[in-house]
Amino acid sequence: MELAAALGWLESYVNLEGNKNPAGSSRSLPTAGHTDGLGIDAMVELLGALGDPQKSFRSVHLTGTNGKGSTNAYVTALLRASGLSVGSYTSPNLERVNERIAYDGSPIPDEDFARVLTLLSEVVPLLELTPSRFELLTAAAFAWFAEQGVEVAVVEVGLLGRFDATNVLGAEVVVMTNIGKDHTDGKPGWREEVAYEKAGIITPNSHVILGEPFEELRKFVEAETPREISEAGTDFEVEANEVAVGGRAIDLRTPYGKYETVFLPVHGYHQGDNFATAVAATEAFFGRKLDDDLVEMAMADIELPGRFEVVKREPTIILDGAHNPEGALVAKETLDGEFARLGSWVLVFGMLNGKDPKEMLTSLGATDFDAVIICEPTWSRAIPAERVAYAAGELGIQAEIVKSPIEALQRAKAVTTGEDLILVAGSFYVVGEVRAAARSVLDD
């Protein structure tokens, strides 16, 4: 198949990310905060039919509410700088689905992607269980990694962990960045439920890296009997985290030593914590301290698309995929801490179901913006712009509705000057639409 036809075939399967269940499908969709409809049986059968490609490479497996994408990028860069060939698997994508599957920093080429999906289309009819879209993407990634001969894959969990399609790796290094309220109902006990589900990717062979102090939740990690546990604040920590020109200057202490004044060309205090977690995970992979020059080299050109990404100046346009209250709070802290308020601030905001619009707008500090423009991502789980605008009104904000994210950004540019700032936030799907389709808006 050509890529367009292959992607069309892929889209005919249940989309657990988009809550899209094709007509005629008997497979149930998961409910937010629960694992109904999830399981790894279909994935195990599919990979078995492909010859279990996931067994051909070592792996670092990441879960957590926030920080997975950034930590993945850091670990991938550190492993590559160490001389290994590295595959990385992430979600969601921003511009093209190819982004999710990368080898040594480059997305899977169209022809390779089409060929692997064609292979899957020939295998799936032979299976007893029908895989989901995410399971097919995951299998495509593992099959391609094996074909390319990657030595290690850095793989992000799609949802929670225990019943996620990626939980077939038996990774020797497992990273749990943090525990947040995303994908929960918020009822009492949600932290324990989330910790239990995320800990499900741990095996007795795993060295677990905890990106924050887990305290009473650590018992869920220990219950999986990992080989070793390293926890932020105890076994490793950020000793200095200062704003520098164009990024942050970081000092770290790890089980194997110290790293001083490492420059990260990214914004946000939280990135120091993500970086520390990534260094600890890479050290656990090698069982030793990393060379200081190697770490500096690996971080020199790091890029984090859609994660407080400054894509233009005059006016300053920032894209941030903050999609839950914790992420929104971090985005506002970064904005307040690293960007001088020289002119007006304009917020372009849209979001998906599963979160409270009022809570999100409050966490993002929407009342501090001079103007708020509400948009609606082109995605099946998008919250109607009118509902978000109503929540803004309850906070005393007179928001304007411009449903298209691209047109919303154009509107924001129309009411700003060179000293002003525009923040696009609320969902990676909003950010993705802006990055993918608004080149003329961003570059004019």
Buried (B, 14 or more C-beta within 10 A) or exposed (E): EEBEEBBEBBEEBBBBBBBBBEEEBEBEBBEBBBBEBBBBEBBBBBBEBBEEBBEBBBBBBBBBBBBBBBBBBBBBBBBBBBEBBBBBBBBBBBBBBBBBBBBBEEBBEBEBBBBBBBBBBEBBEEEEBBBBBBBBBBBBBBBBBBBBEBBBBBBBBBBBBBBBBBBBBBBBBBBBBBBBBBBBEEEEEBBBBBBBBBBBBBBEEBBBBBBBEBEEBBEBBEEBEBBEBBBBBEBBBBBEBEEEEEBBBBBBBBBBEEBEEBBBBBBBBBBBBBBBBBBBBBBBBBEEBBEBEBBBEBBEEBEBBBBBBBBBEEBBBBBBBBBBBBBBBBBBBBBEEBBEEEBBBBBBBBBBEBBBBBBBBBBBBBEEBBBBBBBBBBBEBBBBBEBBBBBBEEBEBEBBBBBBBBBBBBBBBEBBEEEBBBBBBBBBBBBBBBBBBBEEBBEE
